[in-house]
Amino acid sequence: MENLNKKNNYAFYGGLIYFIILITFLGIKVCAYFGLTNFYGADIIFKIVVQIGLMFVVPVCLYKIIFKKSFKQTFLNFGFKKVSFTTIWVSVVAGFFMFMLVNYFSSVWSALLELIGYKFSAGTGSFSVLDFVLNILFIGILPAICEETTHRGLVLSTTKHNGAIRAIVLTGFLFGLMHLNIVQFGYASLVGMLLCVVTLISRSIVPAMIMHFTNNFLSVFITFSQNSTWLKSNIVDFLLSAFSSQSFILTAVMRILIVTLCLYGIVWAISKLFKEGKKLDYLNFKKNLQNEIKKNGLENEIDINNDAVVLGLYREVNMLNLEKQLSEQKISFREILSGGLKNATELVLSEKMTAPKKANKKDYIFYYLALFFGSVGTILTLILGLI
């Protein structure tokens, strides 16, 4: 166990933890389907157990135990790092644009399901003030924290060392499959991949949590606005009607414009978050450098208050780190440049400009099993909707 870092078994044990979570969740869903959880308050208890217990406590505690980390180091490895105020408001804006895109992609996905004969279940529920508060808690807050801890925390942190692109795709599909619902799978997978990109470029899981919450909050708000009298909003009705028309051509043009605007907004937000992520990385470097200088009594040799000096050291350390990684991987700068966009993307998304380590397929066995069982569960929901 002491040599887990050297053996690069993060993907293996991370996959094992995730597989335990998925199989347990699948078992709970099966019990619910056969009516074994039909008792008063079961819905709330189910959500608490799944979100707080299964998606938060289990990954954090098992990771801590298996990798022998402190809780503090576990949360740091999962990306729980403080962010700037700029990152917070940019994440909220990005969450709004993501919500708009999710709505359009989900409508397209639903249309495709309808074409093959899928029957959607009619939604029912109460729309009181208390229900609104509970929905914000169980659909907005808890999933934003707990589901992100499992996916952008556990899965992404244990797979990103073998390549950012591989980690993004794997985490995105697992996020979509974890919903165990064919209706949500399509757009949830895309959202999962986008939140992975945001986490990697911002060097923190917090922006993904904010975007996740913003998306779910807006969904709850609009649902209650459409179905309740106390939260009825003319603004929401106006916005929804403004995006549709009796003219098919006009509606199509409007939707294309909106999707284009949202895509531009997402790209803008990602660029801003990337800059803020680099600032965060630099500030952490400066803090660590200051601690090392004091520890070794070098205050008179290095002026920590001179930003030009610190920035020069920061760039030099990053370049040396890159060169070290390249030498260990036996990859040259020419090979990176010849790899074009893929290799450039890997370097931009990686921490400390490190080249991805070669993946051992055996280390991903539990992630592959999770993909399989998640796919089986999701396909079963498709079949049930067709019969």
SVG drawing of the C-alpha trace seen along z (x, -y; Angstrom):
<svg xmlns="http://www.w3.org/2000/svg" viewBox="-52 -43 73 49">
<polyline fill="none" stroke="black" stroke-width="0.4" points="0.0,0.0 2.9,-2.4 3.9,-2.3 0.6,-3.1 1.9,-6.4 4.9,-4.7 2.8,-1.8 0.2,-4.3 -2.7,-2.2 -5.0,-5.2 -7.2,-4.1 -7.5,-0.6 -8.6,-1.5 -10.5,-4.5 -12.4,-2.2 -13.0,0.2 -14.5,-2.5 -16.7,-3.7 -17.9,-0.2 -19.0,0.3 -20.9,-2.9 -22.6,-2.1 -23.6,1.5 -25.0,0.3 -27.0,-2.4 -28.2,0.1 -29.3,2.4 -31.3,-0.4 -33.0,-1.3 -34.0,2.4 -35.5,2.5 -37.4,-0.7 -38.7,0.7 -40.1,3.8 -41.8,1.7 -39.5,2.6 -39.0,-1.0 -42.7,-2.0 -43.1,-3.5 -43.7,-7.0 -40.7,-9.3 -38.9,-6.7 -38.2,-9.2 -36.4,-11.6 -34.5,-8.8 -33.5,-7.4 -32.1,-10.7 -30.2,-11.3 -28.7,-7.8 -27.7,-8.0 -26.4,-11.6 -24.8,-12.1 -23.9,-8.5 -23.2,-6.9 -21.9,-9.8 -20.0,-11.7 -19.1,-9.7 -18.2,-6.5 -15.8,-7.9 -14.1,-10.2 -13.7,-7.6 -12.7,-4.7 -10.2,-6.9 -8.7,-8.0 -8.4,-4.5 -7.1,-2.8 -4.5,-5.5 -3.7,-6.3 -4.4,-10.1 -5.7,-12.6 -9.1,-14.0 -7.5,-17.3 -5.3,-15.7 -8.2,-13.6 -10.3,-16.7 -7.4,-18.5 -6.8,-15.6 -10.5,-15.7 -10.1,-19.3 -11.6,-21.1 -9.6,-24.3 -10.6,-27.8 -11.4,-30.0 -11.6,-33.7 -14.8,-35.8 -14.3,-36.1 -14.4,-32.3 -17.6,-32.2 -19.6,-34.6 -18.2,-33.3 -19.3,-29.8 -22.8,-31.0 -23.0,-32.6 -21.5,-29.4 -24.2,-27.4 -26.9,-29.5 -25.5,-29.0 -25.2,-25.2 -28.8,-25.1 -29.9,-26.6 -27.9,-24.1 -29.1,-21.2 -32.7,-22.2 -32.1,-22.2 -30.1,-19.0 -32.6,-17.2 -35.4,-18.2 -33.5,-16.7 -32.7,-13.6 -36.3,-13.2 -37.5,-13.6 -35.2,-10.8 -36.5,-8.5 -40.1,-9.3 -39.2,-8.3 -38.4,-4.8 -41.6,-4.6 -40.4,-5.4 -43.2,-6.3 -42.4,-9.1 -44.0,-8.8 -46.2,-11.6 -44.7,-13.7 -46.7,-14.2 -46.0,-16.1 -46.8,-18.8 -45.7,-22.4 -45.9,-24.1 -43.3,-26.3 -42.0,-23.4 -41.7,-21.3 -39.8,-24.0 -37.3,-24.2 -36.9,-20.4 -36.3,-20.3 -33.6,-23.0 -32.0,-20.9 -32.3,-17.5 -32.1,-18.4 -29.9,-21.5 -27.5,-21.6 -26.9,-17.9 -26.2,-16.7 -24.0,-19.6 -21.8,-18.7 -22.1,-14.9 -22.3,-13.9 -19.4,-16.2 -17.4,-14.6 -17.9,-11.2 -17.3,-12.1 -15.2,-15.2 -13.6,-14.3 -13.0,-10.6 -13.2,-9.5 -11.4,-12.4 -8.6,-12.6 -7.8,-8.9 -7.8,-8.8 -6.5,-12.2 -2.8,-11.1 -3.3,-8.8 -4.6,-11.5 -7.1,-14.3 -9.1,-13.4 -9.5,-9.8 -10.5,-11.0 -13.1,-13.5 -14.8,-10.9 -14.8,-8.2 -16.1,-10.4 -18.7,-12.0 -20.2,-8.6 -20.1,-7.3 -21.9,-10.4 -24.6,-9.9 -24.9,-6.2 -25.1,-6.8 -28.5,-8.4 -29.7,-4.9 -32.3,-6.7 -32.2,-6.7 -34.0,-10.1 -31.2,-11.8 -28.3,-9.7 -27.8,-11.7 -27.5,-15.2 -26.1,-14.2 -23.0,-12.6 -22.3,-15.8 -22.7,-17.9 -20.4,-15.5 -17.7,-16.0 -18.1,-19.8 -17.8,-19.8 -14.6,-17.8 -13.1,-20.3 -14.1,-23.1 -12.6,-21.3 -9.3,-20.6 -8.8,-24.1 -9.8,-25.8 -7.7,-23.5 -10.7,-23.2 -13.9,-21.2 -15.8,-24.3 -16.7,-25.8 -18.2,-22.5 -20.3,-22.4 -21.5,-26.0 -22.5,-25.2 -24.2,-22.0 -26.2,-23.8 -27.1,-26.7 -28.4,-24.3 -30.5,-22.3 -31.8,-25.3 -33.0,-26.9 -34.7,-23.6 -36.5,-23.5 -37.4,-27.2 -38.9,-27.0 -40.8,-23.8 -42.4,-25.4 -43.1,-28.6 -45.1,-26.6 -47.0,-24.5 -47.6,-26.7 -49.5,-29.8 -47.3,-31.3 -44.2,-31.2 -45.9,-32.0 -43.6,-34.2 -44.7,-36.2 -41.0,-36.6 -40.5,-32.9 -43.6,-32.5 -42.4,-35.3 -39.0,-33.9 -40.3,-30.4 -42.8,-31.8 -40.2,-34.0 -38.2,-31.0 -41.1,-29.4 -43.3,-30.5 -46.0,-29.2 -43.4,-29.6 -41.1,-26.5 -38.4,-28.5 -38.5,-31.4 -38.4,-28.9 -35.4,-27.1 -33.5,-30.3 -34.2,-31.5 -33.0,-28.2 -29.8,-28.2 -29.0,-31.7 -29.6,-30.8 -27.5,-27.7 -24.7,-29.7 -24.9,-32.4 -24.7,-29.7 -21.8,-28.0 -19.9,-31.3 -20.8,-32.0 -19.4,-28.6 -16.2,-29.2 -15.8,-32.6 -16.4,-31.2 -13.8,-28.4 -11.2,-30.9 -11.9,-33.1 -11.8,-30.1 -8.5,-28.9 -6.9,-32.3 -8.3,-32.2 -7.0,-28.6 -3.5,-29.7 -3.6,-32.5 -4.7,-30.0 -1.8,-27.7 0.6,-30.6 -0.6,-31.8 -0.2,-28.3 3.3,-28.1 4.1,-31.5 2.8,-30.4 4.8,-27.1 7.9,-29.0 7.5,-31.4 7.3,-28.5 10.4,-26.8 12.4,-30.1 11.5,-30.6 12.2,-27.0 15.7,-27.1 16.5,-30.7 16.9,-32.1 15.0,-35.4 18.0,-37.5 18.7,-35.6 15.2,-35.5 12.9,-38.5 9.5,-36.8 7.8,-40.2 9.1,-40.8 6.4,-39.4 8.8,-39.4 11.3,-37.2 8.5,-34.8 6.9,-34.7 10.3,-33.9 10.8,-31.0 7.3,-29.8 7.8,-29.6 11.2,-28.0 9.9,-25.3 7.0,-24.5 9.4,-24.2 11.8,-22.0 8.8,-19.8 7.7,-19.5 11.2,-18.5 11.4,-16.0 8.1,-14.4 9.2,-14.3 12.4,-12.6 10.7,-10.0 8.1,-9.4 10.8,-9.4 8.8,-12.0 10.4,-14.9 9.0,-18.4 8.9,-17.5 6.6,-14.6 4.3,-16.8 4.1,-19.4 3.6,-16.7 0.7,-15.3 -1.1,-18.6 -4.3,-19.5 -4.6,-16.3 -1.2,-16.6 -1.6,-20.4 -4.9,-19.8 -3.4,-17.2 -0.8,-19.6 -3.2,-22.5 -5.6,-20.4 -2.9,-18.6 -1.6,-19.9 1.9,-21.4 2.1,-20.9 2.8,-17.2 2.6,-14.6 0.1,-11.8 1.4,-8.5 0.8,-5.4 -2.4,-3.7 -2.4,-0.1 -5.7,1.4 -5.8,3.8 -5.9,0.8 -9.2,-0.2 -11.0,3.1 -13.4,1.8 -14.2,-1.3 -15.0,0.9 -17.2,3.1 -19.0,-0.1 -19.5,-1.1 -21.0,2.3 -23.4,2.5 -24.3,-1.2 -25.1,-0.5 -27.2,2.5 -29.2,0.6 -29.7,-2.3 -30.7,0.0 -33.3,1.7 -35.0,-1.7 -35.1,-2.1 -36.7,1.3 -39.3,0.6 -40.2,-2.6 -40.8,-0.8 -43.1,1.9"/>
</svg>
